[in-house]
Amino acid sequence: MADDIIIGDDPVTTESGSIRLGRTAAKAQRRQALLAAAASRFAERGFNGVSIEDLGAAVGMSGPAVYRHFESKQALLAALLIDVSRELLSGGTDVVARAPDGELALRALVEFHVRFALSNPDVIRVQDRDLDSLSEEDRRAVRTLQRRYVELWVAILQRMQPTTDAAALRIRAHAAFGLMNSTPYSGDQLPQNDLRDILERMAIAALC
């Protein structure tokens, strides 16, 4: 029956249902491949130095085929930066929710962000260089998500240092981000375990 629906891991009951889910999964995978290609190429050449044809070729499709997934190169950039900003906010919120106290929450946040920075140096470089290439609406969306992420850190710092002005704590948080987000410029000079240890210790020192 055409109305049969697959839920979770239930077996496929119709051929049409199987085809629809297969196409959905393939489209999602292709979207992620395009985002990864965009991060790499934008980091290497800058947003204006990369064409739709370049991005399509990177994942084995024609340039025009990219428009099946993103309406424009700018939309692809927006998806890249908005997705990663949501990922940071969601992951940071989960870390804080699992920590039993402020000090452990702060250390867990630092570890979480350092892992992100070591895994996503291209995205950090794109954010630093190409944020202004977004539309005003998309730039505002990225900034809003990132402000919420910063305030997550500030709230933890306030629990640990209740007499310190929030503005000062916010400056400390931004300083720590600067340290942790230095991976695109220093990440290949040491083994990752050594670099992670250095970044975590320096970030904690900047925050406390």
Buried (B, 14 or more C-beta within 10 A) or exposed (E): EEEEEBEEEEEEEBEEBBEEEEEEEEEEEBBEBBBBBBBBBBBEEBBEEBBBEBBBBBBEBEBEBBBEBBEEBBBBBBBBBBBBBBBBBEBBEEBBEEBEEBBBBBBBBBBBBBBBBBEBBBBBBBBEBBBEBBEEEBBEBBEEBBEBBBBBBBBBBBEBBEEEEEEEBBEBBEBBBEBBBBBBEEBEEEEBEEBBEBBBEBBBEBBE
